[in-house]
């Protein structure tokens, strides 16, 4: 059988798991104030169990409401009233043959000051005001977000008072010994409730810079008592929790420890900070000796974000050496993610003995049926995660708006129970444009029984993705294109390349509906003197290759991700690049992980950054800039100017045909320029809702 190792049963403690595929913990925001699972959360987890995962581990699940609530919509096991609803979620997962573990968690210094005490207060207020409280809260929450780093909220807790966490920025204070003892008991009590709910085991979150790992790290644990100093003392908090769970739940109740075995501070230019792999392996050995049933090997924390939740530039399997080192040192099962993105890679790492179970986190967000498709012999049907990080970015943003995470390649995330009416009856639907929105719509229309016909003027599919895939390290974008085309064609879509969509060409198909997904065009402002010069172009011309610059002095105007990625491509061709940004910071509004990923490479290539500078005019050899703070004029020598100032929707065809056919739908960038996730969501919704 193909992928024999992947589908061989394995054991964690005395719990047999039907295959080696694990869906590890991921917080997506499907919860509610009181910590009980919602229907949406249970639907989400059950879909992945139905899709063939052998083991499912919950998102971060709090054991303490006051200092340990990481999100407004988080799962909890801090009270006895959580047992019954958790039991229902366990039942729904286990009925598909999957095993179910609950991850026990406390954020420590990585919490937000805003969260301190907020959840208990919100639970009480919701009890008084009902659902009206939630509506009022989420109206107010976005206005509180900017104040989070202003030190006006309560301090978060930590083993020691130390630096603010990179992603949270809240002040922290040291826990007292009685508080530590109380937290130990809260973790143990949480595990007892998990057992009573009928779950198969627990996972302790000792990774990613959360509280347990903060005790392990000499960077965040500067205590001089029995909980700090030596490795034995730094591990005391974790080992007391582990041993307490074993004593209270029985030695046969499995406990997995998710462990960052290397904090990776050297990767961000801080060698000597925290601990490295050698000490991480020693921790794993001591955990085994203390009764842990498995180690889930991870790395880094939020201070070193990109080394545990990797952006698209990282190669699959780059950190498998960490899991291999732990596997060599212990005799209990080793789980690891290792940025696995294909069944071939998963099987190979199992065969090589790098790990015993493969953790597929974001791949399960992208495709809940990952395991089932592989087992059925159709791995080509998998919607692959492209490591775009939109799941994390959207989850963090939407937490303040009462919503959940979204996925660029899976618009059905959060819509697991949608029913697609199979009422197409073969009726033709013409789709103009084989970009993300058009291809997604074609797949869903095909599933519904319509006959989708895509008219694409280019000789290839992908739309704007054919620009997004051109900068260095963006080759995973091609996975998205390939998977969209595969899914559309599998469900009956006909893609006609090199075909211009005219009103007459569309009418020839007598379509029941027309979906217009004509994309958007780069903005070239006529209001800027000199913008029409021959030495001026837009970023898309550079990305598409219609303008090729080599060894020149180039100014890139605009530091959004398109601008930065275009600058990086220009650097690979030996150009000397200056990025000009009107705002006071680079890439304003861009998710920090993307900036952290590309900026070191750009700086290494000698890129110059001018923030707070507005472009006023473009001359033959100079740019006229204005400092936004002072109004002072500045002149920048440049041979070529590349404009990265956004895009404008292309709606010419829509205007021509909107009254000609009974159902004409404008979608994707043609309606509102946006992200991959916006386009896929628009295509999905339009095709689902066509009547």
C-alpha positions as CSV (number, residue, x, y, z in Angstrom):
1,X,0.0,0.0,0.0
2,X,1.3,3.5,-0.8
3,X,2.3,5.5,2.2
4,X,2.5,2.4,4.3
5,X,4.2,4.0,7.3
6,X,1.7,6.9,7.2
7,X,-1.3,4.6,7.6
8,X,0.2,2.1,10.1
9,X,-1.4,2.4,13.6
10,X,0.7,3.7,16.4
11,X,0.5,4.1,20.1
12,X,0.9,7.0,22.6
13,X,0.8,5.4,26.0
14,X,-1.9,2.8,25.9
15,X,-4.0,4.7,23.3
16,X,-3.8,3.2,19.8
17,X,-4.1,5.7,17.0
18,X,-5.3,4.4,13.6
19,X,-2.6,6.2,11.6
20,X,0.4,8.5,12.1
21,X,-1.4,11.7,11.1
22,X,-2.0,14.3,13.8
23,X,-3.9,17.5,13.7
24,X,-2.0,19.6,16.3
25,X,-3.3,22.5,18.3
26,X,-4.2,25.7,16.4
27,X,-6.2,28.6,17.8
28,X,-8.7,29.8,15.2
29,X,-11.3,31.8,17.3
30,X,-14.4,29.6,17.0
31,X,-15.0,29.8,20.8
32,X,-16.9,32.0,23.2
33,X,-16.3,33.9,26.4
34,X,-17.3,31.1,28.8
35,X,-14.9,28.6,27.2
36,X,-17.5,26.1,26.1
37,X,-17.1,24.7,22.6
38,X,-19.5,26.3,20.1
39,X,-21.2,24.5,17.3
40,X,-18.8,26.1,14.8
41,X,-15.9,24.8,16.8
42,X,-17.2,21.3,17.0
43,X,-18.1,21.3,13.2
44,X,-14.5,22.4,12.5
45,X,-12.9,19.6,14.5
46,X,-15.4,17.0,13.4
47,X,-14.7,17.8,9.8
48,X,-11.0,17.0,10.3
49,X,-11.9,13.8,12.2
50,X,-14.2,12.8,9.4
51,X,-11.4,13.6,6.9
52,X,-9.2,10.8,8.4
53,X,-6.9,12.4,10.9
54,X,-5.8,9.8,13.5
55,X,-5.3,12.1,16.4
56,X,-6.8,15.6,17.0
57,X,-5.5,17.9,19.6
58,X,-7.5,20.9,20.6
59,X,-6.4,24.5,20.4
60,X,-4.8,26.2,23.5
61,X,-7.2,25.4,26.3
62,X,-7.0,27.5,29.4
63,X,-6.9,26.2,32.9
64,X,-7.0,29.7,34.5
65,X,-9.5,32.4,33.6
66,X,-8.0,35.5,35.1
67,X,-4.3,35.5,33.8
68,X,-4.5,32.5,31.5
69,X,-7.2,33.5,29.0
70,X,-5.4,34.2,25.7
71,X,-8.4,35.1,23.7
72,X,-12.0,36.1,24.1
73,X,-13.1,33.1,22.0
74,X,-10.9,30.4,23.5
75,X,-11.7,26.8,24.7
76,X,-11.4,26.3,28.5
77,X,-11.3,23.5,31.0
78,X,-11.0,25.7,34.1
79,X,-14.4,24.8,35.7
80,X,-16.5,21.7,36.1
81,X,-19.2,23.2,33.9
82,X,-16.8,22.7,31.0
83,X,-16.8,18.9,31.3
84,X,-20.2,18.2,29.7
85,X,-19.8,20.3,26.6
86,X,-16.2,19.0,26.1
87,X,-17.6,15.5,26.3
88,X,-20.0,16.3,23.4
89,X,-17.0,17.5,21.3
90,X,-15.0,14.4,22.2
91,X,-17.9,12.2,21.2
92,X,-18.3,13.9,17.8
93,X,-14.6,13.5,17.1
94,X,-14.2,9.9,18.4
95,X,-17.2,8.6,16.4
96,X,-15.1,8.9,13.3
97,X,-12.3,6.8,14.7
98,X,-10.0,9.6,15.7
99,X,-8.5,10.0,19.1
100,X,-8.9,13.2,21.0
101,X,-6.4,15.0,23.2
102,X,-6.8,18.4,24.9
103,X,-3.9,20.9,25.1
104,X,-3.6,22.6,28.5
105,X,-2.1,26.1,28.3
106,X,-1.3,29.3,30.0
107,X,0.2,32.3,28.0
108,X,2.3,33.9,30.8
109,X,4.0,37.0,29.5
110,X,2.8,36.5,26.0
111,X,-0.7,37.4,27.1
112,X,-2.1,40.9,26.5
113,X,-2.6,43.2,29.5
114,X,-6.1,43.8,28.0
115,X,-6.9,40.1,28.7
116,X,-6.1,40.2,32.4
117,X,-9.4,39.6,34.1
118,X,-11.4,40.4,31.0
119,X,-12.8,36.9,30.4
120,X,-14.2,36.3,33.9
121,X,-15.8,39.8,33.8
122,X,-17.2,39.1,30.4
123,X,-18.7,35.7,31.5
124,X,-20.4,37.4,34.4
125,X,-21.7,40.3,32.2
126,X,-23.0,37.9,29.5
127,X,-24.8,36.0,32.3
128,X,-26.6,39.3,33.1
129,X,-27.1,40.8,29.7
130,X,-27.2,37.7,27.5
131,X,-25.9,37.8,23.9
132,X,-26.3,41.6,23.8
133,X,-23.2,41.9,25.9
134,X,-21.1,40.2,23.2
135,X,-22.4,42.6,20.6
136,X,-21.5,45.6,22.7
137,X,-18.1,44.2,23.6
138,X,-17.0,43.5,20.1
139,X,-18.1,47.0,19.1
140,X,-15.8,48.4,21.7
141,X,-12.9,46.0,21.4
142,X,-11.3,47.4,18.3
143,X,-11.0,50.8,20.0
144,X,-9.1,49.2,22.9
145,X,-6.6,47.4,20.6
146,X,-4.4,50.4,20.0
147,X,-4.0,51.0,23.7
148,X,-2.6,47.5,24.4
149,X,1.0,48.5,24.4
150,X,0.6,51.7,26.4
151,X,0.9,50.0,29.8
152,X,-2.5,51.0,31.0
153,X,-3.8,47.5,31.7
154,X,-2.8,45.0,34.4
155,X,0.6,43.3,34.2
156,X,0.7,39.8,32.7
157,X,2.4,37.1,34.8
158,X,5.8,35.5,34.1
159,X,8.4,33.4,36.0
160,X,10.3,36.6,36.4
161,X,9.8,40.2,35.5
162,X,11.5,40.4,32.1
163,X,11.4,42.0,28.7
164,X,8.0,42.5,27.0
165,X,7.1,39.7,24.6
166,X,7.6,40.8,21.0
167,X,4.0,40.1,19.8
168,X,2.2,41.2,22.9
169,X,4.2,44.2,24.3
170,X,2.5,44.1,27.7
171,X,4.3,44.6,31.0
172,X,4.8,41.6,33.2
173,X,5.5,40.7,36.8
174,X,7.0,37.7,38.6
175,X,4.7,35.0,39.9
176,X,4.9,34.3,43.7
177,X,5.6,30.8,44.9
178,X,2.0,30.4,46.1
179,X,0.7,31.5,42.7
180,X,3.0,28.9,41.1
181,X,1.6,26.2,43.3
182,X,-1.9,27.3,42.5
183,X,-1.2,27.1,38.8
184,X,0.2,23.6,39.1
185,X,-3.0,22.5,40.7
186,X,-5.1,24.3,38.1
187,X,-3.2,22.4,35.3
188,X,-3.8,19.1,37.2
189,X,-7.5,19.9,37.8
190,X,-7.9,20.7,34.1
191,X,-6.4,17.3,33.2
192,X,-8.8,15.6,35.6
193,X,-11.8,17.3,33.9
194,X,-10.5,16.3,30.5
195,X,-10.4,12.7,31.6
196,X,-13.9,13.0,33.0
197,X,-15.1,14.3,29.6
198,X,-14.0,11.1,28.0
199,X,-11.0,12.6,26.0
200,X,-8.1,10.2,25.3
201,X,-5.3,12.3,26.8
202,X,-3.8,15.7,27.3
203,X,-1.0,17.7,25.9
204,X,1.0,20.2,28.0
205,X,2.0,23.3,26.0
206,X,5.7,23.8,26.9
207,X,6.5,25.5,23.6
208,X,6.4,28.8,21.7
209,X,7.2,31.0,24.6
210,X,4.1,30.4,26.7
211,X,4.2,30.1,30.5
212,X,5.6,26.6,30.9
213,X,8.4,27.3,28.4
214,X,9.0,30.6,30.1
215,X,10.0,28.6,33.2
216,X,12.3,26.5,31.0
217,X,14.2,29.4,29.5
218,X,17.0,31.2,31.3
219,X,15.9,34.3,29.2
220,X,12.5,34.6,30.9
221,X,13.2,32.7,34.1
222,X,15.7,34.7,36.2
223,X,14.4,33.3,39.6
224,X,16.8,32.5,42.4
225,X,14.5,30.1,44.3
226,X,13.6,26.5,43.6
227,X,11.9,27.4,40.3
228,X,14.9,29.1,38.7
229,X,18.6,28.8,38.0
230,X,19.6,25.2,37.2
231,X,17.9,23.1,34.5
232,X,16.5,21.0,37.3
233,X,14.9,24.0,38.9
234,X,13.7,25.5,35.6
235,X,11.9,22.2,34.8
236,X,10.3,22.0,38.3
237,X,7.1,23.7,37.3
238,X,6.5,21.4,34.3
239,X,7.5,18.3,36.1
240,X,5.2,19.0,39.0
241,X,2.4,19.4,36.6
242,X,3.3,16.2,34.8
243,X,3.7,14.1,37.9
244,X,0.5,15.6,39.4
245,X,-1.5,14.6,36.4
246,X,-0.1,11.1,36.5
247,X,-1.0,10.8,40.2
248,X,-4.5,12.2,39.8
249,X,-5.5,10.7,36.4
250,X,-3.6,7.4,36.7
251,X,-0.3,6.4,35.1
252,X,-2.1,5.1,32.0
253,X,-3.8,8.4,31.1
254,X,-1.5,9.7,28.3
255,X,0.3,13.0,28.6
256,X,2.1,14.5,25.6
257,X,4.5,17.4,26.1
258,X,4.8,19.9,23.3
259,X,8.3,21.2,23.7
260,X,10.3,23.9,22.0
261,X,13.7,22.2,21.9
262,X,15.5,25.3,20.6
263,X,14.5,28.9,21.2
264,X,16.3,30.0,18.0
265,X,17.3,33.4,19.3
266,X,20.5,33.2,17.3
267,X,18.4,33.2,14.1
268,X,17.3,36.8,14.9
269,X,20.8,38.0,15.8
270,X,20.8,37.2,19.5
271,X,23.2,34.3,20.0
272,X,23.6,33.2,23.6
273,X,20.0,34.1,24.5
274,X,17.7,31.4,25.8
275,X,18.5,27.7,25.3
276,X,19.5,25.7,22.2
277,X,19.0,22.1,21.0
278,X,21.4,20.4,23.3
279,X,19.5,21.5,26.4
280,X,16.2,20.9,24.7
281,X,17.1,17.3,24.1
282,X,18.1,17.0,27.8
283,X,14.7,18.3,28.7
284,X,13.0,15.7,26.6
285,X,15.1,12.9,28.3
286,X,14.0,14.2,31.7
287,X,10.4,14.4,30.7
288,X,10.5,10.8,29.6
289,X,12.0,9.8,32.9
290,X,9.2,11.6,34.7
291,X,6.5,9.7,32.9
292,X,5.7,11.7,29.7
293,X,4.1,9.4,27.1
294,X,5.3,11.4,24.0
295,X,7.2,14.5,23.0
296,X,5.8,16.8,20.4
297,X,9.0,18.5,19.1
298,X,8.6,22.1,18.2
299,X,10.9,25.2,18.3
300,X,11.1,28.9,19.0
301,X,8.4,31.2,20.4
302,X,6.7,34.5,19.6
303,X,9.9,36.4,20.0
304,X,11.3,34.2,17.2
305,X,8.0,33.9,15.5
306,X,9.1,32.7,12.0
307,X,11.0,29.7,13.4
308,X,7.9,27.9,14.6
309,X,5.2,29.3,12.3
310,X,7.1,29.6,9.1
311,X,6.3,32.1,6.3
312,X,6.5,30.9,2.7
313,X,10.2,31.4,2.3
314,X,11.1,28.4,4.5
315,X,11.8,25.0,2.9
316,X,9.7,22.0,4.0
317,X,11.5,19.9,6.5
318,X,14.1,22.6,7.4
319,X,13.9,21.8,11.1
320,X,13.6,18.0,11.0
321,X,17.1,17.7,12.5
322,X,15.6,18.8,15.8
323,X,13.0,16.0,15.9
324,X,15.7,13.5,14.8
325,X,17.9,14.6,17.7
326,X,15.1,14.0,20.2
327,X,14.1,10.7,18.6
328,X,17.6,9.5,19.0
329,X,17.6,10.4,22.7
330,X,14.3,9.0,23.9
331,X,12.3,5.8,23.7
332,X,8.8,7.3,23.7
333,X,7.0,8.4,20.6
334,X,8.1,11.7,18.9
335,X,5.6,13.9,17.1
336,X,6.7,16.8,15.0
337,X,5.4,19.2,12.4
338,X,8.7,20.0,10.5
339,X,6.8,22.0,7.9
340,X,5.5,18.9,6.2
341,X,3.6,19.8,3.0
342,X,3.2,16.5,1.1
343,X,2.4,12.9,1.8
344,X,5.7,11.9,0.2
345,X,7.6,14.1,2.7
346,X,5.6,12.7,5.6
347,X,6.2,9.1,4.6
348,X,9.9,9.8,4.0
349,X,10.4,11.3,7.5
350,X,8.6,8.4,9.1
351,X,10.7,5.9,7.1
352,X,13.9,7.7,8.1
353,X,13.0,7.4,11.8
354,X,13.0,11.2,12.3
355,X,9.6,11.0,14.0
356,X,6.8,8.6,14.9
357,X,3.8,10.8,14.1
358,X,3.5,13.7,11.6
359,X,1.8,16.9,12.8
360,X,-0.1,18.6,10.0
361,X,-1.4,21.9,11.4
362,X,-2.0,24.4,8.7
363,X,-2.4,21.6,6.1
364,X,-5.5,20.6,8.0
365,X,-6.8,24.1,7.9
366,X,-6.3,24.2,4.2
367,X,-7.8,20.8,3.6
368,X,-9.8,18.9,6.2
369,X,-9.7,15.8,4.0
370,X,-5.9,15.6,3.7
371,X,-5.7,12.1,5.1
372,X,-8.7,10.7,3.3
373,X,-7.4,11.9,-0.1
374,X,-4.0,10.4,0.5
375,X,-5.5,7.1,1.7
376,X,-7.8,7.0,-1.4
377,X,-4.8,7.3,-3.7
378,X,-5.6,10.9,-4.8
379,X,-2.9,13.1,-3.2
380,X,-3.2,15.4,-6.2
381,X,-6.6,16.5,-4.9
382,X,-5.1,18.0,-1.7
383,X,-5.5,21.8,-1.3
384,X,-2.0,22.6,-0.1
385,X,-1.1,25.1,2.5
386,X,1.1,27.8,0.9
387,X,2.4,29.2,4.2
388,X,0.9,32.6,3.6
389,X,0.2,33.0,7.3
390,X,-3.2,34.5,6.7
391,X,-4.7,32.0,9.2
392,X,-2.7,33.6,12.0
393,X,-3.0,37.1,10.8
394,X,-6.8,36.9,10.3
395,X,-7.3,35.1,13.6
396,X,-5.4,37.8,15.5
397,X,-7.3,40.6,13.8
398,X,-10.7,39.1,14.0
399,X,-10.4,38.3,17.7
400,X,-11.3,41.9,18.3
401,X,-14.3,41.7,16.0
402,X,-16.0,38.6,17.2
403,X,-15.0,36.5,14.2
404,X,-12.6,33.7,13.4
405,X,-9.5,32.9,11.3
406,X,-9.7,32.5,7.5
407,X,-7.7,30.5,5.0
408,X,-6.4,31.7,1.6
409,X,-7.0,28.3,-0.1
410,X,-10.0,27.0,1.9
411,X,-12.9,29.4,1.8
412,X,-15.0,26.8,3.6
413,X,-13.1,27.3,6.9
414,X,-15.8,28.2,9.3
415,X,-18.5,27.0,6.9
416,X,-18.0,23.3,7.4
417,X,-21.7,22.5,7.4
418,X,-22.6,24.5,4.3
419,X,-24.8,22.4,2.0
420,X,-24.2,22.9,-1.7
421,X,-27.5,22.6,-3.6
422,X,-27.0,20.2,-6.5
423,X,-29.4,22.0,-8.8
424,X,-27.2,23.2,-11.7
425,X,-28.8,20.8,-14.1
426,X,-26.0,21.2,-16.6
427,X,-26.7,24.9,-17.2
428,X,-23.7,26.8,-18.5
429,X,-22.1,29.5,-16.5
430,X,-19.4,31.6,-18.2
431,X,-16.6,32.8,-15.9
432,X,-14.3,35.5,-17.2
433,X,-10.9,35.1,-15.8
434,X,-9.0,32.1,-14.5
435,X,-7.7,33.7,-11.3
436,X,-8.4,32.7,-7.8
437,X,-12.0,34.0,-7.7
438,X,-12.8,32.5,-11.1
439,X,-11.3,29.1,-10.5
440,X,-12.8,28.8,-7.0
441,X,-16.2,29.7,-8.4
442,X,-15.8,27.1,-11.2
443,X,-15.0,24.3,-8.7
444,X,-18.1,25.1,-6.6
445,X,-20.4,25.5,-9.6
446,X,-19.2,22.2,-10.9
447,X,-20.0,20.5,-7.6
448,X,-23.4,22.0,-7.8
449,X,-24.0,20.5,-11.3
450,X,-23.6,23.6,-13.4
451,X,-21.3,23.6,-16.5
452,X,-18.6,26.2,-15.8
453,X,-16.8,27.6,-18.9
454,X,-13.8,29.8,-18.1
455,X,-12.6,32.3,-20.7
456,X,-9.0,33.3,-20.0
457,X,-7.2,35.8,-22.2
458,X,-3.7,34.6,-21.1
459,X,-2.2,31.2,-22.1
460,X,-2.1,30.3,-18.4
461,X,-4.2,30.3,-15.3
462,X,-3.6,32.2,-12.0
463,X,-4.4,35.8,-12.6
464,X,-2.6,38.0,-10.1
465,X,-0.9,34.9,-8.7
466,X,1.3,34.9,-11.8
467,X,2.8,38.0,-10.5
468,X,2.9,37.0,-6.8
469,X,4.9,33.9,-7.7
470,X,7.8,35.8,-9.3
471,X,9.8,37.2,-6.3
472,X,12.4,35.0,-4.6
473,X,11.0,32.3,-2.3
474,X,7.5,32.6,-3.6
475,X,7.3,29.3,-5.5
476,X,4.7,27.9,-3.1
477,X,2.2,30.2,-4.8
478,X,2.4,27.8,-7.8
479,X,0.9,25.1,-5.6
480,X,-2.2,27.3,-5.2
481,X,-2.5,27.8,-9.0
482,X,-2.0,24.1,-9.6
483,X,-4.6,23.1,-7.0
484,X,-7.2,25.6,-8.1
485,X,-6.9,24.3,-11.7
486,X,-7.0,20.7,-10.6
487,X,-10.1,21.2,-8.5
488,X,-11.9,23.2,-11.2
489,X,-11.2,20.7,-13.9
490,X,-12.0,17.7,-11.7
491,X,-15.5,19.1,-11.2
492,X,-16.1,19.6,-14.9
493,X,-14.9,23.1,-15.6
494,X,-13.6,23.9,-19.2
495,X,-10.8,26.4,-19.2
496,X,-10.3,28.1,-22.6
497,X,-6.9,29.8,-22.7
498,X,-5.9,32.6,-25.1
499,X,-9.6,33.5,-25.3
500,X,-10.8,37.1,-25.0
501,X,-14.2,37.5,-23.4
502,X,-16.3,39.8,-25.5
503,X,-20.1,40.3,-25.1
504,X,-20.5,38.3,-28.4
505,X,-18.2,35.5,-27.3
506,X,-20.1,35.2,-24.0
507,X,-23.5,35.2,-25.6
508,X,-22.5,32.3,-27.9
509,X,-22.7,30.0,-24.8
510,X,-26.3,31.1,-23.9
511,X,-25.2,31.3,-20.3
512,X,-27.5,31.0,-17.3
513,X,-25.1,33.3,-15.5
514,X,-21.8,35.2,-16.1
515,X,-19.2,35.6,-13.4
516,X,-16.9,38.5,-14.2
517,X,-13.5,38.1,-12.5
518,X,-11.3,40.3,-14.7
519,X,-9.0,41.3,-11.9
520,X,-7.3,44.7,-11.4
521,X,-4.6,46.8,-13.0
522,X,-1.7,48.6,-11.4
523,X,-2.2,52.2,-10.5
524,X,0.0,54.7,-12.4
525,X,-1.1,58.1,-11.1
526,X,-1.3,60.9,-13.7
527,X,-1.3,63.4,-10.8
528,X,2.5,62.8,-10.3
529,X,4.5,64.8,-12.8
530,X,6.8,62.5,-14.8
531,X,4.8,59.4,-14.1
532,X,4.5,58.7,-17.8
533,X,8.3,58.9,-18.5
534,X,9.9,55.9,-20.2
535,X,12.1,55.2,-17.2
536,X,9.0,54.7,-15.0
537,X,7.0,51.5,-14.7
538,X,4.7,49.7,-12.3
539,X,5.7,46.8,-10.1
540,X,3.6,44.3,-12.1
541,X,5.7,45.1,-15.2
542,X,8.9,44.1,-13.3
543,X,7.2,41.0,-11.8
544,X,5.8,39.9,-15.2
545,X,9.2,40.4,-16.8
546,X,8.0,42.9,-19.5
547,X,10.5,45.4,-17.9
548,X,13.9,43.9,-17.1
549,X,16.3,46.0,-15.1
550,X,19.9,45.0,-14.5
551,X,22.7,46.7,-12.5
552,X,20.8,50.0,-12.3
553,X,19.9,52.5,-9.6
554,X,16.2,51.9,-9.0
555,X,13.7,53.6,-6.7
556,X,10.7,51.6,-5.6
557,X,7.8,53.8,-4.6
558,X,5.6,52.1,-1.9
559,X,6.7,49.6,0.7
560,X,3.7,47.3,0.9
561,X,4.5,43.6,0.4
562,X,4.3,44.0,-3.4
563,X,6.9,46.8,-3.2
564,X,9.2,44.9,-0.9
565,X,9.0,41.7,-2.9
566,X,9.6,43.6,-6.1
567,X,12.6,45.3,-4.5
568,X,13.9,41.8,-3.5
569,X,13.5,40.6,-7.1
570,X,15.4,43.7,-8.4
571,X,18.2,43.0,-5.9
572,X,18.7,39.5,-7.3
573,X,19.4,41.2,-10.7
574,X,22.2,43.3,-9.3
575,X,20.2,46.5,-9.0
576,X,20.9,49.1,-6.3
577,X,17.5,49.7,-4.7
578,X,16.0,52.5,-2.6
579,X,12.5,52.0,-1.2
580,X,10.5,55.2,-0.7
581,X,7.5,55.1,1.7
582,X,5.3,58.0,2.6
583,X,4.3,56.5,6.0
584,X,6.7,56.7,9.0
585,X,7.2,52.9,8.9
586,X,8.0,50.2,6.4
587,X,5.0,48.2,5.1
588,X,2.3,49.9,7.3
589,X,-0.5,47.5,8.1
590,X,1.5,44.4,6.9
591,X,1.6,41.3,9.1
592,X,4.8,41.5,11.0
593,X,6.0,38.0,10.1
594,X,6.3,39.0,6.4
595,X,8.3,42.1,7.3
596,X,10.6,40.1,9.6
597,X,11.1,37.5,6.9
598,X,12.1,39.8,4.0
599,X,13.8,42.8,5.7
600,X,17.0,41.0,6.7
601,X,17.5,39.8,3.1
602,X,16.8,43.3,1.7
603,X,19.2,44.9,4.1
604,X,21.9,42.3,3.3
605,X,21.5,43.3,-0.3
606,X,22.1,46.9,0.6
607,X,18.6,48.2,0.1
608,X,18.1,51.8,1.4
609,X,14.8,52.7,3.0
610,X,13.4,56.2,3.0
611,X,10.3,56.4,5.3
612,X,8.3,59.6,5.8
613,X,9.0,60.7,2.2
614,X,6.3,61.6,-0.3
615,X,6.9,61.4,-4.0
616,X,6.2,64.8,-5.6
617,X,7.7,64.5,-9.2
618,X,9.8,62.2,-11.3
619,X,12.6,63.7,-13.4
620,X,14.8,62.0,-16.0
621,X,17.6,61.3,-13.4
622,X,16.1,62.4,-10.1
623,X,13.0,62.1,-7.9
624,X,11.6,65.1,-6.1
625,X,10.6,64.0,-2.6
626,X,9.1,65.8,0.4
627,X,9.7,64.9,4.0
628,X,6.2,64.5,5.4
629,X,7.2,65.7,8.9
630,X,8.8,69.0,7.8
631,X,7.8,69.7,4.2
632,X,11.5,69.8,3.3
633,X,12.3,69.0,-0.4
634,X,14.7,66.1,-1.0
635,X,16.2,64.9,-4.3
636,X,17.1,61.3,-5.0
637,X,19.2,60.2,-7.9
638,X,17.7,57.3,-9.8
639,X,17.8,55.8,-13.2
640,X,14.5,54.0,-13.0
641,X,11.4,54.4,-10.9
642,X,9.1,51.5,-10.1
643,X,5.6,52.4,-8.8
644,X,4.0,50.1,-6.3
645,X,1.0,52.1,-5.3
646,X,-1.8,49.5,-5.4
647,X,-4.3,48.4,-8.1
648,X,-7.6,49.5,-9.5
649,X,-10.5,47.1,-10.3
650,X,-11.0,46.3,-14.0
651,X,-14.8,46.6,-14.7
652,X,-15.0,47.5,-18.3
653,X,-16.5,44.2,-19.5
654,X,-18.9,44.1,-16.5
655,X,-20.2,47.5,-17.5
656,X,-20.8,46.3,-21.0
657,X,-22.7,43.1,-20.1
658,X,-24.4,43.7,-16.7
659,X,-27.8,44.4,-18.4
660,X,-27.3,41.8,-21.2
661,X,-27.6,38.6,-19.2
662,X,-30.0,37.5,-16.4
663,X,-27.3,36.9,-13.8
664,X,-24.1,38.9,-14.0
665,X,-21.8,38.7,-10.9
666,X,-18.8,40.8,-10.3
667,X,-16.2,39.2,-8.0
668,X,-12.7,39.1,-6.8
669,X,-10.3,41.9,-7.5
670,X,-12.7,43.1,-10.2
671,X,-15.1,44.1,-7.4
672,X,-12.7,44.9,-4.6
673,X,-8.9,44.5,-4.8
674,X,-7.8,42.2,-2.0
675,X,-5.9,39.2,-0.8
676,X,-6.0,35.6,-2.1
677,X,-8.4,34.8,0.8
678,X,-10.7,37.6,-0.3
679,X,-10.8,36.3,-3.9
680,X,-11.4,32.7,-2.9
681,X,-14.1,33.6,-0.4
682,X,-15.8,35.8,-3.1
683,X,-15.7,33.0,-5.7
684,X,-17.0,30.4,-3.2
685,X,-19.9,32.6,-2.0
686,X,-21.0,33.7,-5.4
687,X,-21.1,30.1,-6.7
688,X,-22.7,28.8,-3.5
689,X,-25.5,31.4,-3.6
690,X,-26.3,31.4,-7.3
691,X,-30.0,30.7,-7.7
